């Protein structure tokens, strides 16, 4: 029996591989980018656009806000462990002007980031079901707090 390859938990929202990236929808009329990807109509209230193209967002951004999830979220959340283990969340502002919420990478918590910290997208396992491993994007600090970033 062969093991199935990891599969994104949400199809079309991020790429995998050596340099993963979030995938946004860019309006062909006004150029605005939206994440999660959208269809139908442009979310820019001043734009009548209805056509979009997929575009990869910047891999790095800065922490805009952060918190921890001390209590297990309700369904459809799938806990990665039993008993539940709290995890950290970060709202990250990307150079495109979009703020994207996501978990911090495995092994990182609220003590590892601060507002303004630089983070990058990584892809990690979220859970495993009977069809295989499901992956999701997470935010990984680029430098440890107290260290200087590469110039």
C-alpha positions, 0 to 999 in steps of 0.5 A: 500500500502506497502512502498518499502525497500531502494535499492542501486542506483548502484547494487553491489558496496556497502553493506548495513546494520549496517556496510556497505562497498564498494565492489571491484573486486580482481583479482585471479591472482595477488591479486589487488583490483579494485573499482568500481568492474570490469570484463573482464581483470585485470587493472594491466598492468603486469597481464594477469588475467581474473577472479575476486572475490568480496571483501569488502574494509576497511570501513575507510580511509583518505581524499586524496583530497576534493572539493565542487560541487557548480554547479549542475552536468549534467545528468544523475545526479539526484538532491536530491532537487529543487533548487539544494543544493551544496554538498562536495566530497572527494577522500578517500584513503583506506588501500588497496591502492585504492582512491575512490571518493564519497560525504560527508555524509549529514550535512558535507561540506568542512569545516568538513574535511582536507587532512588526516582526517579519514572518514568512509563509510555510506549509505544514501538516494540519491533520491526517484523515483516512485519505492522507495528510492535509496541509495548510499555510502558517507564518514562521518568524524570519528571525528569533526575537532579539536577533538582528535580521539579515541586512 
